[in-house]
Amino acid sequence: MDVAVRTVNLRKTYWSRGSRRIAVRGLSMAVPVGGVHGFLGPNGSGKTTTIRMLLGLARADSGTAEVFGHEVPRALPTVIDRVGAIVESPKFFPAFTARRNLGLLAGAIGAPSSRIDEVLEATHLRDRGSDRYAGFSLGMKQRLAIAATLLKEPDLLIFDEPTNGLDPAGIREVRDTMRSLGAQGRTVLVSSHILAEVEQVADTVSIIGHGRMLAEGRVADILGGNGLAQVRVGVSSPERAEQVLRDAGFDPTREGQHLLVGAEDPSAVTRALAGQGLYVSELVPVRPDLESAFLALTADEGLGSPADRSARDGSRGAA
């Protein structure tokens, strides 16, 4: 497998007021060339710190990081023209049009002016190129930031929480843009704590918690590799059905008037219930998702649910 980004035993510790916080602990990660790779974890799990080390904005305590086979930050000047990144809120001139903002940036980095219309087209902003930045929605501002990263035609794009603060329409716009870039053969590394959003766009994922790797690979493999096959069972007496299934070796959980049962063979559930005179009125496969996979992977990590973590962490902090 060709690899765009690789880290091996990467570690980073921060000291603040005499206390030590390990942001990244022995992280080994491989991002394949081409497509969209989700970098997933709750706020404070080490995502932004890892990205900052890849971009030479922070130095690792130990371990190595490579971008297209070049060790960073030592060889970053060799590879930096192949990388575009949005790590913090981009800065543009509010009174200038989108095209003029991009023109100033293109001149600063030596990109040809012909690229301006191309990147506006790639981010579906060509019709808004003459509009002032101040009048853009949040989603349009984020897409303009993506357009700016495309001026130097990078092979790798790194986006840190690109849908933060966007409304559903803005999220869809950014998601479609990332999917389009991945389809063009570019490598898009997108970090997020919003698992459902990444699931809709990512081909492969790395899931981290407390600064260490929990799982990595194709989304389909992770969803299918965590014992998450479940069925939702509707039955007239859920209390009795729950006990019958436990006696039969299943581990059902209540969901209102339904039961969720992990079962590779759903017919085994119906047989167990029918054997005790309980007949199923509903039997629906529950499709596993990244949220479920994450909770299964972090069951022993003390990370809680994504909603709990977002409420606890508040802002992005040192994600």
C-alpha positions in Angstrom: 0.0 0.0 0.0 1.3 3.4 -1.0 1.3 5.7 2.1 0.8 9.5 2.2 1.3 9.9 5.9 3.0 7.5 8.4 3.7 8.0 12.1 5.6 5.4 14.2 5.5 5.6 18.0 4.8 9.3 18.0 4.7 10.9 21.4 4.1 14.4 22.6 3.9 15.7 26.2 2.9 19.2 27.4 3.8 20.8 30.7 1.6 23.5 32.2 2.0 24.9 35.7 4.0 22.0 36.8 1.6 19.3 35.6 2.3 17.0 32.7 -0.3 16.1 30.1 0.5 13.4 27.5 -1.3 14.5 24.3 0.0 11.8 22.0 1.3 8.5 23.3 3.1 6.1 21.0 0.8 6.8 18.0 1.5 4.7 14.9 -0.7 5.6 11.9 -0.7 5.0 8.2 -2.8 7.1 5.7 -3.0 5.5 2.3 -2.5 7.6 -0.9 -5.8 8.7 -2.5 -9.3 9.1 -1.1 -10.5 10.5 2.2 -9.1 9.3 5.5 -10.9 10.1 8.7 -8.9 10.9 11.8 -11.4 10.3 14.5 -11.4 10.9 18.3 -13.1 13.0 20.9 -11.9 16.5 21.8 -8.6 16.2 23.6 -7.6 12.9 22.1 -4.5 14.2 20.3 -5.8 14.8 16.8 -4.7 18.5 16.4 -1.4 17.8 18.2 -0.7 15.0 15.7 -1.5 17.3 12.8 0.6 20.1 14.1 3.6 17.7 14.4 3.0 16.6 10.7 3.1 20.2 9.6 6.2 21.1 11.7 4.2 23.4 14.0 5.0 21.2 17.0 8.0 18.9 17.7 7.5 15.3 18.9 9.2 14.1 22.1 10.0 10.8 20.4 8.9 8.7 17.4 8.9 9.6 13.7 6.5 11.1 11.2 6.7 10.9 7.5 4.8 12.7 4.6 5.2 10.9 1.3 8.3 9.1 2.6 10.0 12.3 3.9 10.6 12.6 7.6 9.1 15.7 9.1 9.9 18.2 10.3 13.5 17.7 9.1 12.6 17.2 5.4 9.5 19.4 5.5 10.9 21.9 3.0 11.2 19.1 0.5 7.6 18.0 0.7 5.7 21.2 1.8 4.6 22.2 -1.7 2.7 18.9 -1.9 0.7 19.7 1.2 -2.2 22.0 1.8 -3.8 22.4 5.3 -6.4 24.1 7.3 -5.6 23.9 11.0 -7.1 27.1 12.4 -9.7 29.5 11.1 -8.4 31.0 7.9 -7.9 34.7 7.6 -9.1 36.6 4.6 -9.8 40.3 3.9 -13.6 40.8 4.6 -14.0 43.7 2.2 -12.2 41.9 -0.7 -13.9 39.5 -3.1 -13.2 35.8 -3.1 -11.2 36.2 -6.3 -9.1 39.1 -5.0 -8.3 37.3 -1.8 -7.2 34.3 -3.7 -5.2 36.5 -6.1 -3.2 38.0 -3.2 -2.5 34.6 -1.8 -1.5 33.2 -5.2 1.0 36.0 -5.7 2.5 35.4 -2.2 3.1 31.7 -2.8 4.0 32.0 -6.5 1.0 30.2 -7.9 -0.2 31.2 -11.4 -3.2 33.4 -11.6 -4.9 30.9 -13.9 -5.3 28.6 -10.8 -7.8 31.0 -9.2 -10.7 30.2 -11.5 -9.8 26.5 -11.3 -9.9 26.3 -7.5 -13.1 28.3 -7.4 -14.6 25.8 -9.8 -13.3 22.9 -7.7 -15.0 24.2 -4.6 -18.2 25.3 -6.4 -17.6 29.0 -5.8 -17.0 30.2 -9.3 -20.3 32.0 -9.5 -19.5 33.7 -6.2 -15.9 34.8 -7.0 -16.9 38.4 -7.4 -18.7 38.5 -4.1 -17.1 40.0 -1.0 -15.9 37.6 1.6 -17.8 39.5 4.3 -21.1 38.3 2.8 -20.2 34.6 2.7 -21.9 32.1 4.8 -19.7 30.0 7.1 -19.9 27.1 4.7 -18.8 29.3 1.8 -15.9 30.7 3.9 -14.7 27.2 4.7 -14.9 26.3 1.0 -12.9 29.4 0.1 -10.3 28.2 2.7 -10.2 24.9 0.9 -9.8 26.7 -2.4 -6.8 28.6 -1.0 -5.1 25.3 -0.1 -5.6 24.1 -3.7 -3.7 27.0 -5.3 -0.4 25.1 -5.2 -2.1 21.8 -6.4 -1.2 19.7 -3.4 -1.3 16.0 -3.3 -2.2 15.9 0.4 -4.9 18.0 2.0 -5.2 18.1 5.8 -8.4 19.5 7.4 -8.8 19.8 11.1 -12.5 19.8 12.2 -13.5 21.5 8.9 -17.3 21.4 9.7 -17.1 23.0 13.2 -19.8 25.6 13.6 -21.4 25.0 10.2 -25.1 24.5 9.7 -26.4 21.4 7.9 -26.2 23.0 4.5 -22.6 24.2 5.1 -21.6 20.7 6.4 -23.0 19.1 3.2 -21.1 21.6 1.0 -17.8 20.9 2.7 -18.5 17.2 2.8 -19.2 17.1 -0.9 -16.1 19.1 -1.6 -13.9 16.7 0.3 -15.5 13.7 -1.4 -14.9 15.3 -4.8 -11.2 16.0 -4.0 -10.7 12.4 -2.8 -12.3 11.1 -6.1 -9.8 13.2 -8.0 -7.0 11.0 -6.5 -5.8 13.5 -3.9 -5.3 12.3 -0.3 -7.7 14.1 2.1 -6.9 13.7 5.8 -9.8 15.1 7.8 -9.9 15.1 11.6 -13.2 15.2 13.4 -15.1 14.2 16.5 -18.4 14.0 14.6 -18.3 10.3 13.6 -21.5 10.2 11.6 -20.2 13.0 9.3 -16.9 11.3 8.6 -18.7 8.0 7.9 -20.4 9.6 4.9 -17.2 10.7 3.3 -14.2 8.6 4.4 -12.8 5.5 2.7 -10.5 4.7 5.6 -10.2 5.8 9.2 -7.9 6.0 12.2 -9.7 6.0 15.5 -7.8 7.3 18.5 -8.5 7.8 22.2 -6.3 9.3 24.9 -3.6 9.9 22.3 -3.2 6.3 21.2 -4.5 4.3 18.3 -7.6 2.2 18.9 -8.4 1.0 15.3 -7.4 1.7 11.8 -8.4 0.5 8.3 -11.2 0.6 5.8 -14.5 1.9 7.1 -16.3 -1.3 6.0 -13.7 -3.5 7.8 -14.0 -1.6 11.0 -17.8 -1.7 10.9 -17.8 -5.4 10.3 -14.9 -6.3 12.6 -16.2 -5.3 16.0 -19.0 -7.9 16.7 -21.6 -5.3 16.1 -24.1 -7.3 14.0 -27.4 -6.6 15.8 -31.2 -7.1 15.2 -34.0 -5.0 16.7 -36.7 -7.4 18.0 -40.3 -6.5 18.6 -42.2 -8.9 20.8 -45.4 -8.7 22.9 -43.6 -9.4 26.2 -40.2 -7.8 26.0 -39.4 -8.5 29.7 -40.0 -12.2 29.4 -38.3 -12.2 26.0 -35.2 -10.6 27.4 -34.9 -13.4 30.0 -35.5 -16.1 27.5 -32.8 -14.8 25.2 -30.4 -14.5 28.2 -31.1 -18.1 29.1 -30.3 -19.0 25.4 -26.9 -17.3 25.6 -27.7 -14.0 24.0 -27.0 -10.6 25.6 -30.0 -8.5 24.8 -30.5 -4.8 25.8 -33.8 -3.0 26.1 -34.6 -0.1 23.8 -38.1 1.0 24.8 -40.5 -1.8 23.9 -37.8 -3.4 21.7 -34.8 -5.5 22.3 -31.4 -5.1 20.7 -29.7 -8.5 20.3 -26.2 -9.2 18.9 -26.7 -12.2 16.6 -24.8 -13.3 13.5 -27.8 -15.5 12.7 -31.1 -13.7 13.3 -33.1 -16.9 12.9 -31.5 -18.2 16.1 -33.2 -15.4 17.9 -36.6 -16.2 16.5 -36.1 -19.9 17.3 -35.2 -19.3 20.9 -38.3 -17.1 21.4 -40.7 -19.3 19.5 -39.5 -22.3 21.6 -40.9 -20.5 24.6 -44.2 -19.4 22.9 -43.0 -15.9 22.1 -43.5 -14.8 18.6 -41.7 -11.9 16.9 -43.7 -9.1 15.5 -40.6 -7.2 14.2 -37.1 -8.3 13.4 -34.9 -5.6 11.8 -31.2 -5.7 11.2 -29.4 -2.7 12.8 -26.7 -1.4 10.5 -23.5 -0.7 12.5 -22.0 2.7 12.2 -18.8 4.5 13.3 -20.6 5.7 16.4 -21.3 2.1 17.5 -17.8 1.0 16.5 -16.2 3.8 18.5 -18.2 3.0 21.6 -17.3 -0.6 21.3 -13.6 0.2 20.8 -13.6 2.6 23.8 -15.7 0.6 26.2 -12.7 0.2 28.5 -11.2 3.7 27.8 -13.5 5.7 30.0 -14.2 8.1 27.1 -18.0 8.0 27.4 -20.4 8.8 24.5 -19.5 11.5 21.9 -22.3 13.7 23.2 -21.0 13.4 26.8 -17.5 14.2 25.6 -18.6 17.2 23.6 -20.5 18.6 26.6 -17.5 17.9 28.9 -14.8 19.2 26.6 -16.7 22.3 25.4 -14.4 23.9 23.0 -11.9 22.0 20.8 -9.1 22.7 23.3 -6.0 20.7 22.5 -7.8 18.2 20.4 
